């Protein structure tokens, strides 16, 4: 660990959750997913204040507002709106008239 790391302030999961008005489990999920870097010391977890600030500057969107999906073909594009037949024909066969 570099000297600059020792001079930097560290936050607990509870402090980060309180600052952001989030559940502590949400912060832990970010850490587990690698979205928020954290330092583990035994069972304790500490987050560099600069890492939290960087995350906030980038604008965390995972799990938040839905991201626009690429415009791929829709069912309407595939079928073209025209019926093509019966998917499962009647097993009994033709019915007498």
N, C-alpha and C positions, 0 to 999 in steps of 0.2 A: 504494500500500500504506500502510495506516495505521500509526501508531506502535505500537499494541497488537499488530499482527501481527508486528512486528519483535521485540517482547519475548517472544512465544510461542515455545515450542520446536517444532522440526520433526523429523520422523522420515523415514528412508529406507524404501524398499519392503522392503529386507532386515530392517530393525529391526522394522517392523510384522509381517512374516511370522514373525520369531523370537518376538516377544511373544505372538502368537496361535498359535504352533506350526503354521503353515500354510506351504504352498509359496509362493514369491515370485510365481509366475504367478497364483495365486488372488488375491493382493492387486492385481496388475496388472489382472486381469479386473474386479475391483470398481471400479477407477479408470476403466477403459474404459467400463464400463456406467453410470458416473455415481453409483454407490452410495457410493463413498468419494471425496470431493473431494480434489484434489491440485493442487499448484502445479508447473508444468513450467518449468524453467529450462534452455533448450537441450535436451540429451538427459537431463538429470537430473530426477528427480521427488522432491518432498518433500510430506509429509503433515503437516498441523497436528495436534498432539497432541489438541487440543480436538475436531477433526472425527472422529478415531478414537474418542475417548471418547463422543461423541454417537452414533456408529454402534453402539457396544457397548451403550449404554443403551437404544437403540431395539430391540435384539435382531435381529441380522441373520439372516434365514431363507432368503433366496434360495439355491437350490442345496443347502440343508441338509435339514431335515425336511420332508416333503411337506406342503403346505398343503391343508386340506380343500377339496374341490371342491364347487361347488354341486350340490345334488341335482336333476339333470335326469331326464328320462324314460330308462328303461333299455330294452333290447331286449325284456325280459319285458313291460314296460308296452305296448310297441308291438304285439307279436304276441299278447299275452294268453295265450300258451301253446297256442293253437289252430293246427293246420296249416291253411294256406290253399291249398295246391296245389303243383304242381311248378314250380320256377323256370324250367327249360329243358326243354320237352317233348322226348321222343324224336324225332329227326329221321326215323327209318325209318317212322314211322306205326304204325298198329295192327298187331299181330302176329296171324297166323291162329291159331285155336284148335286 
